[in-house]
Amino acid sequence: MFAATIEDLNAEQRAAVEHGGGPLRVVAGAGTGKTRTLAARVAALVGGGVPPERILLLTFTKRAAGEMLRRADRLIRGRPVGRVWGGTFHGTAHRLLRRYGEAVGLDPSYTILDQADTEGLFGVLRAEADIDLRERRFPRKETIAAAYGRCVNAQEPLHQVLAQHFAWCSDHEAALAGIFVAYSDRKRRHNVLDYDDLLLYWRALLGSESGTAVAGLFDHVLVDEYQDTNAVQADILEALCGSTGNLTVVGDDAQAIYGFRAASAGNLLAFSERFPGTVTVWLEENYRSTPQILAPANDVMAPAIDVIPKRLWSRRRDGPVPELVTCADEGAQADLVCDRVLERRERGVSLREQAVLFRTGHHSAGLELELARRDIPFVKFGGLKFLEAAHVKDLVAMLRVLENPRDELAWNRVLMLVPGVGQATATRVTSLVLADGRDATALCRVDVNLPAEARPAFEALQAGLAGAASTPSPAEQIEAMLEFCEITFEHCYDDPGVRLGDLDSLVLMAARHETRSSFLAELALDPPVSTGALAGAPHLDDDYLVLSTIHSAKGGEWRAVHVIHVSDGNIPSDMALGEPGGLEEERRLLYVALTRARDELVVSVPQRYYHRRFGADAAYSYAPPSRFLEGVGERFVRSYSGVDPVTERSSGSDRRLDPVAELLSALWTPNP
């Protein structure tokens, strides 16, 4: 069966799948079947006699790994493909460290800090540092966390990171270095790891006495989205496979859009230098989009610098020429999008087969209001994640203290939920619990004087922790804590009923796990984005439009895509232009957005933007089309929404409307 499937691959895909040993780089353009190719390679390895448990497949989401393994299983039924090690870098690191972490000094009961926890701890250390925060502006906790992450993931010294990415913070280098030292010390003392630590300890493990045994677990390592790896991940792969080992990487430097996470497309570009004898295969035949959509996408990337040359092409039949629509303002753009969405729906293109993409989350604010007014349901990706909601983090903190009674941040969060307990009391009680140190039921043994209003909730917390500690089931542990949540949520939140309903969703998710450790790891390393993600796929008769940031849309595809706010200042973002390589990453962002479309593509450019900045009066500003569209205009059909095309100026940074003419025209234009 597998041999027949190989015949369905094109020549380049087949070359990648049938590659023998040694390093292999697959440069796979958007929509060229990289998932199919990777899945087929896994199946080919298993079919060729490689034990599946000796194959490691690394992806950037757990869902992507699962999809590839399911495809591989369908290609070679009867073989145990399910025993392949498949998962994310962080998830695999966690799995290995649970087993071998003591070799690098790790207590296996560690808990994992998410991004918000990391920023919170930096906030605590910032307050504790001997810094006069009133004398001079000092970086906020979010900036400190970002600088720390850049240092760790890019493996660059602090002074260099500050000079290149946080120039205004350079005078605070010594203070920041002190906070970073305190951060590492605090994590060690309380047995917690952040996301970066998982990778650092994995790399350290490979360099330890156990390193040979760990690397020896795998005969073949395959990596998806290699352009999104950072310096530490590249080191891990070299340590796993050696410079000439069986390492297969698939990636597209034209889709490298995670520079803010210290991901480096240079890892893909310089792969053959780091791994001598590399065989490179190019996948350029696109199976997703029509030739009319690929033409502007190719042209947007044509002027790019430091890229692997490639040009996408397709055998698909010709489709509609993409549209470039000039809109008078954001309101006209919202009207345009809603009109087109409903028109397509009447033509048989369901809402779920359509997407609206944008550079950053707030770009969809006006559109969301218009969608609601017209009763067009939508889901939005790229905003607040489910686990970032305060009440969900409250419940997760309770599970974390059960798993790791030394988790200071989690104890502090739980205790601060108790009515009448402030920061000083929470700190005092946390110190008593940590001094006991045996388990979370230490809270039942502390002697603390609390105000009367705090007693019911505090006693419910003690009872909940005791009940949770008595059962190994993570679902039952959550249920044991619900009475405490009911009492405190009434006090802390305006809509306690809705929030408690979210916790019911967590109970369902926890029921799929045998241990609290595995449940917490999944929440931290592959969190659901919404309660809908916990509940599973919606009913078949549900329909909704997809709104998404471009970053969140990567890997997705829709029959019709509308890219909004494609103007200078938005794409490229003004904020990105000061970053090294920022302009080129913004170019790649637009390329990713354009290549999500299968059949129809609309790009819209509002001329006028309404804004209120830094306390100033509300004002309008004007923006030209994105500089990335220069020279690409002939690939689009030009149209207009709410603006007279006769007065529309040619594109360019010096284009302006006449504000006096616009004002006068508004005086005698009838109200709609």
GUVO-657379 format. One line per 3 residues: number of its first residue (from 1); their letters; for each residue x, y, z of C-alpha. Coordinates in nm, 3 decimals, always signed. Layout:
NUM	A	X:Y:Z | ...
! end
This chain:
1	MFA	+0.000:+0.000:+0.000 | +0.282:+0.240:+0.086 | +0.458:+0.188:-0.248
4	ATI	+0.138:+0.287:-0.428 | +0.116:+0.601:-0.221 | +0.475:+0.693:-0.308
7	EDL	+0.370:+0.703:-0.673 | +0.122:+0.979:-0.584 | +0.406:+1.210:-0.477
10	NAE	+0.579:+1.443:-0.718 | +0.944:+1.383:-0.802 | +1.082:+1.623:-0.543
13	QRA	+0.860:+1.492:-0.264 | +0.958:+1.137:-0.354 | +1.327:+1.229:-0.339
16	AVE	+1.280:+1.360:+0.015 | +1.079:+1.057:+0.126 | +1.325:+0.805:-0.018
19	HGG	+1.640:+0.981:+0.111 | +1.865:+0.726:+0.277 | +2.092:+0.841:+0.558
22	GPL	+2.264:+1.162:+0.659 | +2.134:+1.519:+0.690 | +1.847:+1.624:+0.463
25	RVV	+1.712:+1.977:+0.415 | +1.371:+2.012:+0.249 | +1.301:+2.372:+0.143
28	AGA	+0.921:+2.363:+0.121 | +0.735:+2.669:-0.005 | +0.384:+2.752:+0.116
31	GTG	+0.125:+2.492:+0.018 | +0.376:+2.252:-0.138 | +0.275:+1.948:+0.067
34	KTR	+0.538:+1.950:+0.342 | +0.306:+1.776:+0.591 | +0.232:+1.504:+0.337
37	TLA	+0.604:+1.468:+0.266 | +0.707:+1.443:+0.631 | +0.431:+1.194:+0.706
40	ARV	+0.534:+0.985:+0.407 | +0.897:+0.992:+0.520 | +0.799:+0.866:+0.866
43	AAL	+0.598:+0.589:+0.701 | +0.889:+0.504:+0.470 | +1.130:+0.475:+0.763
46	VGG	+0.895:+0.246:+0.954 | +0.819:+0.048:+0.640 | +1.192:+0.014:+0.582
49	GVP	+1.244:-0.149:+0.919 | +1.331:+0.140:+1.151 | +1.165:+0.071:+1.489
52	PER	+0.904:+0.348:+1.532 | +1.009:+0.416:+1.892 | +1.353:+0.513:+1.757
55	ILL	+1.211:+0.793:+1.541 | +1.169:+1.144:+1.686 | +0.934:+1.386:+1.508
58	LTF	+0.958:+1.744:+1.637 | +0.697:+2.007:+1.550 | +0.590:+2.341:+1.692
61	TKR	+0.244:+2.228:+1.801 | +0.125:+1.900:+1.945 | -0.162:+1.905:+1.697
64	AAG	+0.080:+1.918:+1.401 | +0.269:+1.614:+1.529 | -0.056:+1.425:+1.580
67	EML	-0.177:+1.505:+1.229 | +0.149:+1.387:+1.070 | +0.147:+1.061:+1.265
70	RRA	-0.217:+0.998:+1.173 | -0.129:+1.045:+0.807 | +0.171:+0.815:+0.840
73	DRL	-0.050:+0.554:+1.003 | -0.296:+0.568:+0.712 | -0.008:+0.523:+0.467
76	IRG	+0.127:+0.209:+0.632 | -0.149:+0.033:+0.818 | -0.055:-0.264:+1.030
79	RPV	+0.273:-0.106:+1.151 | +0.295:+0.054:+1.499 | +0.348:+0.414:+1.382
82	GRV	+0.187:+0.532:+1.705 | +0.506:+0.445:+1.893 | +0.697:+0.722:+1.715
85	WGG	+0.810:+0.996:+1.952 | +0.607:+1.291:+1.827 | +0.564:+1.631:+1.987
88	TFH	+0.694:+1.981:+2.036 | +1.048:+2.071:+2.137 | +0.927:+2.178:+2.480
91	GTA	+0.701:+1.878:+2.525 | +0.979:+1.636:+2.430 | +1.221:+1.817:+2.661
94	HRL	+0.973:+1.780:+2.947 | +0.925:+1.410:+2.872 | +1.300:+1.345:+2.873
97	LRR	+1.370:+1.559:+3.179 | +1.106:+1.377:+3.382 | +1.299:+1.059:+3.309
100	YGE	+1.660:+1.175:+3.308 | +1.655:+1.519:+3.472 | +1.832:+1.412:+3.789
103	AVG	+2.148:+1.380:+3.577 | +2.149:+1.761:+3.550 | +2.032:+1.828:+3.905
106	LDP	+1.657:+1.852:+3.848 | +1.399:+1.744:+4.102 | +1.142:+1.557:+3.887
109	SYT	+0.850:+1.722:+4.074 | +0.926:+2.059:+3.911 | +0.640:+2.271:+3.780
112	ILD	+0.643:+2.490:+3.470 | +0.595:+2.867:+3.463 | +0.399:+3.003:+3.169
115	QAD	+0.471:+3.343:+3.016 | +0.244:+3.530:+3.257 | +0.406:+3.356:+3.555
118	TEG	+0.750:+3.446:+3.424 | +0.653:+3.812:+3.393 | +0.496:+3.800:+3.739
121	LFG	+0.814:+3.670:+3.895 | +1.019:+3.938:+3.722 | +0.771:+4.190:+3.864
124	VLR	+0.836:+4.060:+4.216 | +1.213:+4.072:+4.170 | +1.191:+4.419:+4.018
127	AEA	+1.012:+4.540:+4.330 | +1.262:+4.366:+4.559 | +1.567:+4.507:+4.380
130	DID	+1.745:+4.808:+4.528 | +1.625:+5.041:+4.252 | +1.465:+5.382:+4.295
133	LRE	+1.175:+5.337:+4.055 | +1.068:+5.698:+4.103 | +1.398:+5.856:+4.001
136	RRF	+1.422:+5.722:+3.646 | +1.209:+5.517:+3.415 | +1.295:+5.150:+3.460
139	PRK	+1.186:+4.863:+3.233 | +0.852:+4.706:+3.319 | +0.828:+4.335:+3.397
142	ETI	+0.714:+4.252:+3.041 | +1.020:+4.423:+2.892 | +1.251:+4.251:+3.139
145	AAA	+1.102:+3.912:+3.047 | +1.138:+3.987:+2.675 | +1.504:+4.088:+2.713
148	YGR	+1.576:+3.778:+2.921 | +1.409:+3.551:+2.665 | +1.602:+3.710:+2.379
151	CVN	+1.934:+3.655:+2.562 | +1.857:+3.291:+2.635 | +1.704:+3.184:+2.305
154	AQE	+1.940:+3.372:+2.077 | +2.237:+3.291:+2.305 | +2.346:+3.654:+2.288
157	PLH	+2.503:+3.854:+2.575 | +2.284:+4.104:+2.756 | +2.475:+4.412:+2.638
160	QVL	+2.429:+4.307:+2.276 | +2.057:+4.232:+2.319 | +1.999:+4.568:+2.484
163	AQH	+2.192:+4.757:+2.217 | +2.007:+4.590:+1.928 | +1.654:+4.546:+2.065
166	FAW	+1.607:+4.753:+2.382 | +1.839:+5.050:+2.331 | +1.667:+5.273:+2.588
169	CSD	+1.736:+5.008:+2.855 | +2.113:+4.998:+2.799 | +2.187:+5.222:+3.098
172	HEA	+2.015:+4.964:+3.320 | +2.235:+4.673:+3.214 | +2.385:+4.614:+3.561
175	ALA	+2.047:+4.625:+3.735 | +1.892:+4.390:+3.480 | +2.183:+4.146:+3.514
178	GIF	+2.121:+4.143:+3.889 | +1.751:+4.071:+3.838 | +1.836:+3.787:+3.595
181	VAY	+2.069:+3.630:+3.854 | +1.798:+3.658:+4.120 | +1.544:+3.510:+3.879
184	SDR	+1.755:+3.200:+3.818 | +1.822:+3.160:+4.190 | +1.453:+3.194:+4.282
187	KRR	+1.351:+2.932:+4.026 | +1.608:+2.685:+4.157 | +1.503:+2.732:+4.519
190	HNV	+1.135:+2.680:+4.439 | +1.180:+2.398:+4.186 | +1.014:+2.570:+3.890
193	LDY	+1.121:+2.592:+3.528 | +1.018:+2.835:+3.257 | +0.983:+2.746:+2.889
196	DDL	+1.342:+2.843:+2.814 | +1.473:+2.623:+3.095 | +1.320:+2.315:+2.935
199	LLY	+1.537:+2.363:+2.629 | +1.847:+2.463:+2.826 | +1.824:+2.158:+3.052
202	WRA	+1.767:+1.932:+2.750 | +2.082:+2.070:+2.592 | +2.268:+2.030:+2.922
205	LLG	+2.138:+1.673:+2.952 | +2.284:+1.589:+2.611 | +2.619:+1.721:+2.733
208	SES	+2.607:+1.526:+3.061 | +2.717:+1.174:+3.145 | +2.370:+1.060:+3.036
211	GTA	+2.394:+1.242:+2.704 | +2.510:+0.946:+2.498 | +2.225:+0.732:+2.629
214	VAG	+1.966:+1.004:+2.556 | +2.096:+1.071:+2.205 | +2.109:+0.695:+2.150
217	LFD	+1.734:+0.669:+2.193 | +1.682:+0.781:+1.833 | +1.805:+0.663:+1.494
220	HVL	+1.623:+0.935:+1.297 | +1.514:+1.287:+1.393 | +1.270:+1.485:+1.176
223	VDE	+1.191:+1.853:+1.234 | +0.903:+2.058:+1.094 | +0.914:+2.440:+1.051
226	YQD	+1.291:+2.445:+1.096 | +1.302:+2.814:+1.004 | +1.134:+2.882:+1.341
229	TNA	+1.405:+2.720:+1.554 | +1.634:+2.925:+1.775 | +2.001:+2.886:+1.862
232	VQA	+1.938:+2.649:+2.156 | +1.714:+2.421:+1.949 | +1.976:+2.403:+1.675
235	DIL	+2.236:+2.304:+1.935 | +2.004:+2.031:+2.065 | +1.960:+1.883:+1.718
238	EAL	+2.334:+1.877:+1.655 | +2.391:+1.710:+1.992 | +2.121:+1.451:+1.914
241	CGS	+2.235:+1.363:+1.564 | +2.595:+1.474:+1.531 | +2.702:+1.678:+1.230
244	TGN	+2.649:+1.389:+0.985 | +2.361:+1.201:+1.148 | +2.012:+1.116:+1.027
247	LTV	+1.850:+1.458:+1.065 | +1.570:+1.568:+0.832 | +1.450:+1.928:+0.851
250	VGD	+1.167:+2.088:+0.658 | +1.117:+2.462:+0.640 | +1.062:+2.777:+0.439
253	DAQ	+1.272:+3.083:+0.511 | +1.002:+3.292:+0.338 | +0.769:+3.203:+0.626
256	AIY	+1.011:+3.291:+0.907 | +0.792:+3.529:+1.110 | +0.889:+3.460:+1.471
259	GFR	+1.197:+3.677:+1.509 | +1.045:+3.830:+1.823 | +1.089:+3.485:+1.984
262	AAS	+1.455:+3.478:+1.873 | +1.374:+3.225:+1.600 | +1.631:+3.244:+1.323
265	AGN	+1.580:+3.164:+0.956 | +1.960:+3.152:+0.951 | +1.939:+2.800:+1.092
268	LLA	+1.776:+2.687:+0.767 | +1.999:+2.902:+0.546 | +2.322:+2.776:+0.706
271	FSE	+2.208:+2.417:+0.760 | +2.451:+2.267:+0.508 | +2.742:+2.449:+0.673
274	RFP	+2.658:+2.310:+1.015 | +2.579:+1.963:+0.879 | +2.833:+1.873:+0.605
277	GTV	+2.711:+1.645:+0.329 | +2.356:+1.782:+0.345 | +2.123:+1.688:+0.061
280	TVW	+1.878:+1.969:-0.024 | +1.540:+1.915:-0.192 | +1.323:+2.206:-0.311
283	LEE	+0.942:+2.181:-0.306 | +0.796:+2.456:-0.525 | +0.479:+2.303:-0.673
286	NYR	+0.192:+2.458:-0.478 | -0.123:+2.250:-0.432 | -0.322:+2.510:-0.240
289	STP	-0.359:+2.830:-0.440 | -0.448:+2.932:-0.793 | -0.176:+3.078:-1.019
292	QIL	-0.345:+3.419:-0.984 | -0.290:+3.414:-0.606 | +0.067:+3.285:-0.627
295	APA	+0.171:+3.561:-0.870 | +0.149:+3.854:-0.623 | +0.286:+3.638:-0.341
298	NDV	+0.594:+3.556:-0.550 | +0.633:+3.922:-0.647 | +0.612:+4.038:-0.284
301	MAP	+0.905:+3.807:-0.200 | +1.109:+3.880:-0.513 | +1.301:+4.179:-0.365
304	AID	+1.370:+3.994:-0.036 | +1.731:+3.965:+0.075 | +1.916:+3.667:+0.228
307	VIP	+1.662:+3.407:+0.115 | +1.678:+3.069:-0.053 | +1.561:+3.135:-0.412
310	KRL	+1.229:+2.973:-0.496 | +0.919:+3.055:-0.699 | +0.589:+2.883:-0.634
313	WSR	+0.385:+2.747:-0.923 | +0.062:+2.551:-0.952 | -0.114:+2.314:-1.190
316	RRD	-0.452:+2.437:-1.064 | -0.698:+2.594:-1.303 | -0.702:+2.971:-1.331
319	GPV	-0.914:+3.149:-1.072 | -1.031:+3.504:-1.005 | -0.765:+3.774:-1.012
322	PEL	-0.706:+3.900:-0.654 | -0.853:+4.238:-0.563 | -0.675:+4.539:-0.417
325	VTC	-0.941:+4.763:-0.266 | -0.879:+5.119:-0.156 | -1.119:+5.211:+0.125
328	ADE	-1.200:+5.560:+0.247 | -1.152:+5.459:+0.610 | -1.180:+5.169:+0.853
331	GAQ	-1.559:+5.187:+0.850 | -1.569:+5.147:+0.473 | -1.328:+4.854:+0.506
334	ADL	-1.556:+4.685:+0.762 | -1.854:+4.734:+0.528 | -1.655:+4.589:+0.239
337	VCD	-1.552:+4.278:+0.432 | -1.906:+4.210:+0.554 | -2.052:+4.261:+0.206
340	RVL	-1.803:+4.021:+0.048 | -1.842:+3.760:+0.323 | -2.220:+3.752:+0.282
343	ERR	-2.195:+3.752:-0.100 | -1.969:+3.447:-0.090 | -2.198:+3.275:+0.157
346	ERG	-2.484:+3.315:-0.088 | -2.259:+3.158:-0.355 | -2.208:+2.852:-0.136
349	VSL	-1.879:+2.944:+0.037 | -1.951:+2.879:+0.405 | -1.832:+3.124:+0.666
352	REQ	-1.578:+2.874:+0.799 | -1.420:+2.859:+0.455 | -1.345:+3.233:+0.477
355	AVL	-1.091:+3.419:+0.688 | -1.000:+3.779:+0.764 | -0.631:+3.825:+0.850
358	FRT	-0.456:+4.121:+1.010 | -0.117:+4.223:+1.149 | -0.217:+4.268:+1.512
361	GHH	-0.519:+4.189:+1.730 | -0.666:+4.540:+1.762 | -0.690:+4.577:+1.382
364	SAG	-1.014:+4.380:+1.385 | -1.190:+4.594:+1.650 | -1.407:+4.797:+1.411
367	LEL	-1.479:+4.495:+1.197 | -1.597:+4.295:+1.498 | -1.859:+4.561:+1.574
370	ELA	-1.989:+4.555:+1.217 | -1.996:+4.174:+1.212 | -2.202:+4.176:+1.532
373	RRD	-2.439:+4.437:+1.388 | -2.497:+4.221:+1.081 | -2.535:+3.901:+1.285
376	IPF	-2.231:+3.733:+1.129 | -2.082:+3.490:+1.384 | -1.703:+3.476:+1.411
379	VKF	-1.419:+3.328:+1.612 | -1.097:+3.516:+1.667 | -0.751:+3.370:+1.699
382	GGL	-0.453:+3.560:+1.828 | -0.619:+3.733:+2.124 | -0.643:+3.629:+2.489
385	KFL	-0.575:+3.258:+2.531 | -0.800:+3.047:+2.751 | -0.527:+2.980:+3.007
388	EAA	-0.445:+3.350:+3.028 | -0.787:+3.415:+3.183 | -0.744:+3.498:+3.552
391	HVK	-0.991:+3.245:+3.689 | -0.836:+2.958:+3.492 | -0.490:+3.051:+3.617
394	DLV	-0.635:+3.048:+3.971 | -0.739:+2.684:+3.937 | -0.411:+2.584:+3.770
397	AML	-0.221:+2.746:+4.059 | -0.407:+2.518:+4.301 | -0.295:+2.213:+4.104
400	RVL	+0.060:+2.345:+4.091 | +0.094:+2.368:+4.470 | -0.028:+2.009:+4.492
403	ENP	+0.238:+1.904:+4.241 | +0.519:+2.121:+4.378 | +0.465:+2.256:+4.733
406	RDE	+0.769:+2.483:+4.686 | +0.599:+2.681:+4.405 | +0.600:+3.024:+4.569
409	LAW	+0.419:+3.206:+4.288 | +0.135:+2.955:+4.284 | +0.089:+2.973:+4.664
412	NRV	+0.083:+3.350:+4.650 | -0.186:+3.349:+4.378 | -0.406:+3.100:+4.563
415	LML	-0.385:+3.277:+4.897 | -0.458:+3.618:+4.743 | -0.799:+3.481:+4.637
418	VPG	-0.907:+3.458:+5.001 | -1.122:+3.761:+5.096 | -0.939:+3.976:+5.351
421	VGQ	-0.594:+3.838:+5.265 | -0.354:+4.097:+5.126 | +0.000:+4.069:+4.994
424	ATA	+0.164:+4.085:+5.338 | -0.052:+3.805:+5.480 | -0.013:+3.594:+5.166
427	TRV	+0.366:+3.630:+5.187 | +0.365:+3.537:+5.557 | +0.148:+3.228:+5.506
430	TSL	+0.351:+3.122:+5.204 | +0.669:+3.139:+5.414 | +0.512:+2.913:+5.678
433	VLA	+0.401:+2.660:+5.417 | +0.741:+2.658:+5.246 | +0.910:+2.608:+5.583
436	DGR	+0.699:+2.294:+5.636 | +0.785:+2.182:+5.284 | +0.631:+1.834:+5.288
439	DAT	+0.325:+1.876:+5.067 | +0.035:+2.111:+4.997 | -0.154:+1.994:+5.307
442	ALC	+0.100:+2.196:+5.505 | -0.161:+2.472:+5.479 | -0.379:+2.264:+5.713
445	RVD	-0.104:+2.271:+5.975 | -0.010:+2.639:+5.977 | -0.128:+2.856:+6.264
448	VNL	-0.224:+3.195:+6.125 | -0.450:+3.467:+6.259 | -0.694:+3.578:+5.989
451	PAE	-0.985:+3.824:+5.992 | -1.332:+3.672:+6.033 | -1.423:+3.742:+5.668
454	ARP	-1.132:+3.523:+5.555 | -1.213:+3.216:+5.765 | -1.480:+3.046:+5.547
457	AFE	-1.273:+3.068:+5.229 | -0.949:+2.975:+5.406 | -1.108:+2.668:+5.562
460	ALQ	-1.258:+2.572:+5.223 | -0.908:+2.600:+5.074 | -0.762:+2.378:+5.346
463	AGL	-1.038:+2.121:+5.295 | -1.002:+2.137:+4.917 | -0.628:+2.076:+4.926
466	AGA	-0.670:+1.790:+5.173 | -0.939:+1.632:+4.956 | -0.738:+1.677:+4.639
469	AST	-0.429:+1.525:+4.798 | -0.625:+1.211:+4.881 | -0.697:+1.114:+4.519
472	PSP	-0.461:+1.049:+4.225 | -0.722:+1.160:+3.967 | -0.657:+1.513:+3.837
475	AEQ	-1.027:+1.552:+3.748 | -1.129:+1.464:+4.105 | -0.862:+1.699:+4.239
478	IEA	-1.021:+1.986:+4.048 | -1.365:+1.889:+4.176 | -1.229:+1.893:+4.532
481	MLE	-1.127:+2.257:+4.482 | -1.457:+2.379:+4.332 | -1.618:+2.476:+4.664
484	FCE	-1.328:+2.710:+4.735 | -1.362:+2.849:+4.381 | -1.735:+2.909:+4.428
487	ITF	-1.673:+3.108:+4.748 | -1.385:+3.317:+4.616 | -1.511:+3.377:+4.262
490	EHC	-1.823:+3.541:+4.407 | -1.589:+3.785:+4.576 | -1.330:+3.831:+4.298
493	YDD	-1.527:+3.832:+3.970 | -1.838:+3.995:+3.828 | -1.952:+3.683:+3.640
496	PGV	-1.869:+3.388:+3.867 | -2.119:+3.150:+3.705 | -1.959:+3.176:+3.361
499	RLG	-1.613:+3.133:+3.506 | -1.712:+2.826:+3.706 | -1.849:+2.683:+3.382
502	DLD	-1.502:+2.717:+3.231 | -1.365:+2.510:+3.517 | -1.614:+2.236:+3.430
505	SLV	-1.445:+2.228:+3.089 | -1.110:+2.178:+3.262 | -1.254:+1.883:+3.454
508	LMA	-1.343:+1.719:+3.121 | -0.993:+1.777:+2.990 | -0.833:+1.648:+3.312
511	ARH	-1.036:+1.329:+3.286 | -0.822:+1.231:+2.986 | -0.508:+1.224:+3.203
514	ETR	-0.400:+0.963:+3.456 | -0.163:+1.195:+3.642 | -0.167:+1.555:+3.754
517	SSF	+0.186:+1.595:+3.618 | +0.086:+1.509:+3.261 | -0.222:+1.732:+3.282
520	LAE	-0.024:+2.034:+3.404 | +0.241:+1.972:+3.140 | -0.019:+1.972:+2.861
523	LAL	-0.178:+2.291:+2.994 | +0.160:+2.465:+3.007 | +0.312:+2.333:+2.684
526	DPP	+0.013:+2.297:+2.452 | -0.262:+2.513:+2.602 | -0.616:+2.528:+2.458
529	VST	-0.700:+2.865:+2.305 | -1.063:+2.862:+2.417 | -1.325:+2.660:+2.598
532	GAL	-1.432:+2.547:+2.252 | -1.094:+2.384:+2.212 | -1.157:+2.193:+2.534
535	AGA	-1.501:+2.080:+2.425 | -1.384:+1.959:+2.084 | -1.502:+2.046:+1.735
538	PHL	-1.828:+2.244:+1.702 | -2.144:+2.086:+1.569 | -2.159:+2.034:+1.194
541	DDD	-2.434:+2.291:+1.156 | -2.233:+2.561:+1.332 | -2.083:+2.823:+1.100
544	YLV	-1.858:+3.113:+1.177 | -1.614:+3.348:+1.007 | -1.249:+3.315:+1.108
547	LST	-1.070:+3.630:+1.226 | -0.700:+3.581:+1.291 | -0.371:+3.755:+1.329
550	IHS	-0.131:+3.651:+1.055 | +0.095:+3.483:+1.310 | -0.192:+3.264:+1.432
553	AKG	-0.303:+3.189:+1.076 | +0.030:+3.035:+0.977 | -0.034:+2.678:+0.872
556	GEW	-0.402:+2.747:+0.793 | -0.580:+2.781:+0.460 | -0.924:+2.899:+0.345
559	RAV	-1.114:+2.918:+0.017 | -1.138:+3.296:+0.051 | -0.905:+3.527:+0.244
562	HVI	-0.939:+3.899:+0.309 | -0.622:+4.073:+0.435 | -0.705:+4.407:+0.599
565	HVS	-0.502:+4.717:+0.693 | -0.232:+4.654:+0.431 | -0.091:+5.004:+0.460
568	DGN	+0.247:+5.142:+0.558 | +0.262:+5.164:+0.934 | +0.054:+4.849:+0.969
571	IPS	+0.226:+4.612:+0.726 | +0.510:+4.683:+0.772 | +0.446:+4.783:+1.130
574	DMA	+0.619:+5.101:+1.242 | +0.723:+4.920:+1.560 | +0.913:+4.653:+1.364
577	LGE	+1.123:+4.885:+1.152 | +1.371:+4.963:+1.429 | +1.454:+4.594:+1.476
580	PGG	+1.745:+4.435:+1.286 | +1.585:+4.241:+1.002 | +1.246:+4.378:+1.100
583	LEE	+1.150:+4.505:+0.755 | +1.222:+4.169:+0.589 | +1.023:+3.983:+0.854
586	ERR	+0.728:+4.213:+0.785 | +0.758:+4.129:+0.415 | +0.741:+3.760:+0.505
589	LLY	+0.431:+3.826:+0.716 | +0.246:+3.963:+0.415 | +0.365:+3.667:+0.207
592	VAL	+0.225:+3.426:+0.467 | -0.108:+3.610:+0.465 | -0.142:+3.602:+0.085
595	TRA	-0.057:+3.233:+0.060 | -0.335:+3.128:+0.300 | -0.591:+3.176:+0.018
598	RDE	-0.695:+2.888:-0.206 | -0.940:+3.047:-0.452 | -1.015:+3.412:-0.369
601	LVV	-0.801:+3.688:-0.225 | -0.890:+4.047:-0.135 | -0.639:+4.296:+0.004
604	SVP	-0.777:+4.620:+0.147 | -0.606:+4.951:+0.227 | -0.794:+5.214:+0.430
607	QRY	-0.674:+5.565:+0.346 | -0.775:+5.726:+0.673 | -0.728:+5.606:+1.032
610	YHR	-0.889:+5.736:+1.348 | -0.674:+5.728:+1.660 | -0.622:+5.874:+2.004
613	RFG	-0.267:+5.856:+2.134 | -0.102:+5.943:+2.464 | -0.392:+6.150:+2.592
616	ADA	-0.409:+6.375:+2.286 | -0.734:+6.471:+2.117 | -0.878:+6.224:+1.870
619	AYS	-0.741:+6.272:+1.520 | -0.729:+6.123:+1.173 | -0.414:+6.025:+0.989
622	YAP	-0.356:+5.906:+0.635 | -0.150:+5.610:+0.515 | -0.037:+5.492:+0.171
625	PSR	-0.056:+5.129:+0.063 | +0.213:+4.900:+0.197 | +0.549:+4.950:+0.033
628	FLE	+0.548:+4.574:-0.031 | +0.272:+4.627:-0.291 | +0.489:+4.856:-0.504
631	GVG	+0.537:+4.695:-0.843 | +0.278:+4.427:-0.762 | -0.029:+4.630:-0.858
634	ERF	-0.072:+4.469:-1.200 | -0.136:+4.138:-1.025 | -0.459:+4.279:-0.875
637	VRS	-0.790:+4.416:-0.993 | -0.817:+4.765:-0.843 | -1.145:+4.874:-0.685
640	YSG	-1.269:+5.130:-0.435 | -1.495:+5.139:-0.130 | -1.626:+5.471:-0.003
643	VDP	-1.377:+5.672:-0.207 | -1.396:+5.834:-0.551 | -1.138:+5.659:-0.772
646	VTE	-1.090:+5.975:-0.975 | -0.939:+6.156:-0.675 | -0.741:+5.856:-0.560
649	RSS	-0.369:+5.935:-0.585 | -0.100:+5.700:-0.706 | +0.058:+5.485:-0.437
652	GSD	+0.366:+5.613:-0.258 | +0.473:+5.756:+0.073 | +0.402:+6.116:-0.041
655	RRL	+0.034:+6.050:-0.125 | -0.214:+6.272:+0.068 | -0.582:+6.356:+0.052
658	DPV	-0.701:+6.714:+0.058 | -0.849:+6.751:+0.411 | -1.030:+7.077:+0.325
661	AEL	-1.205:+6.924:+0.024 | -1.300:+6.624:+0.236 | -1.442:+6.849:+0.510
664	LSA	-1.647:+7.056:+0.266 | -1.774:+6.748:+0.087 | -1.897:+6.608:+0.417
667	LWT	-2.119:+6.915:+0.468 | -2.349:+6.835:+0.179 | -2.317:+6.457:+0.163
670	PNP	-2.652:+6.305:+0.273 | -2.651:+6.086:+0.581 | -2.682:+5.718:+0.495
! end
